[in-house]
Amino acid sequence: MIIDKGEHSGVQKKLEMLSDCTDNPHEVFVIRAALGRDLHLQMKENNWGYYENFSKMLKGQPKSYVIPGTAAPKFITEENLRTILRNCDFSSNLENWLEQSYARMIVDKSSYIGPKFQSTLDERKKLVLDIVSQMRTSPPNDNLANLANLENDYKLVDDTLGLSNEEQWIYCGMILSRLQNSGLTLQELESKSIINACLDSKFE
């Protein structure tokens, strides 16, 4: 297949299912487990997992993992989440990506899935830039005000981009950004039905 003006090289080979594993053989953690098996390595812990939603990730409940008899990976927890967000500067990186990449992508008729009317695409670009502007607004020191603002932010993305899955992960990013830059706790976030529904959403 032609991808980005390149061509497939080498010989195509279908990956076979790993013994005692029902996961897609393309998954990174499946490939890692297969390499460990073939090299006769005694692997005692998992270092990869994927989750049905954000809430299950925080609870250390991966959807599946391969190595039998080992503990489920639990890299990100409620206790270390804010530190991880700050260390990787999540908020600024998401803002910059939305502004410099995503907002440009959705007005490119060749790259966006959905209606191709130019006016519609321009409106979506403005929406994304409005979201970035909102994320860059300094949060108040009042957690109740932060929660109210986050609930109101949902109106910016709910049923506006035209693709519900994209709306969910962008709103999830807004939640994480606010968590990074405020004193909000996960329990406070989960107390609001709109926010909790996003954290419990299954992203695909």
ABEGO torsion letter per residue (X at the ends): XBBGGBBBBEBBBBBBBBBGBABBAABAAAAAAAAAAAAGBBBABBABBBBABAAAAAAGBBABBABBGBBBBBABBAAAAAAAAAAAGAAAAAAAAAAAAAAAAAABAAABBEBABAAAAAAAAAAAAAAAAAAABBBBABAAAAAAAAAAAAAAABGAAGBAAAAAAAAAAAAAAAAAABABBAAAAAABAAAAAAAABBBX
